[in-house]
Amino acid sequence: MIELIILFLAVLAVIAVYYVLKTAKQLIVNTILGLILLAASNIVFKMGIDYSPIPILVCALGGVPGAALVIILHVLKVAF
């Protein structure tokens, strides 16, 4: 009986790890795309956004929407 409980808990742990890694994969892809978008807009449009810790952190945490926010705030001369 104890073996069945351990097996059931192991299956639940595998399922939980799968969903955590699946979500983490999406977050990592979004972060990389945000950083690429920031660098590409800086290179292509010569925007002059500094690669200081704050814009990098916003892009890393926000991904593509974070990069768009940094770009919009820079174009409006509000920040960055």
C-alpha positions in Angstrom: 0.0 0.0 0.0 2.8 2.4 0.8 4.4 1.8 -2.6 1.2 2.9 -4.3 1.2 6.2 -2.3 4.8 6.9 -3.1 4.2 6.1 -6.8 1.2 8.4 -6.8 3.2 11.2 -5.2 6.0 10.7 -7.7 3.6 11.0 -10.6 2.1 14.2 -9.1 5.6 15.6 -8.7 6.5 14.8 -12.3 3.3 16.5 -13.5 4.0 19.6 -11.3 7.6 19.9 -12.6 6.3 19.6 -16.2 3.9 22.5 -15.8 6.5 24.6 -14.0 9.1 24.0 -16.7 6.5 24.7 -19.4 5.7 28.0 -17.9 9.4 28.8 -17.3 10.1 28.1 -21.0 7.5 30.7 -22.1 8.9 33.3 -19.7 12.5 32.7 -21.0 11.4 33.0 -24.6 9.5 36.2 -23.8 12.5 37.6 -22.0 14.9 36.8 -24.9 12.5 38.3 -27.4 12.2 41.5 -25.4 15.9 41.9 -25.1 16.3 41.2 -28.9 13.6 43.8 -29.7 15.3 46.4 -27.5 18.7 45.8 -29.2 17.2 45.6 -32.7 15.3 48.9 -32.3 18.4 50.5 -30.9 20.5 49.3 -33.9 18.0 49.8 -36.7 16.4 53.1 -35.6 19.5 54.4 -33.8 17.4 55.3 -30.8 20.3 55.7 -28.4 18.7 53.9 -25.5 21.4 53.1 -22.9 21.9 49.6 -21.8 21.8 50.5 -18.2 20.4 48.1 -15.5 16.9 49.6 -15.4 15.9 49.2 -19.1 17.5 45.8 -19.2 15.6 44.7 -16.1 12.3 46.1 -17.5 12.9 44.1 -20.7 14.0 41.0 -18.8 10.9 41.0 -16.5 8.4 42.4 -19.0 9.6 40.7 -22.2 8.2 42.1 -25.4 5.7 44.4 -23.6 8.5 45.7 -21.4 10.7 46.4 -24.4 7.8 48.2 -26.0 7.3 50.3 -22.9 11.0 51.2 -22.8 10.9 52.2 -26.4 7.7 54.3 -26.0 9.0 56.0 -22.9 12.3 56.8 -24.7 10.5 58.2 -27.8 8.3 60.4 -25.6 11.4 61.5 -23.7 9.8 60.5 -20.4 12.5 58.0 -19.3 15.6 56.1 -20.6 
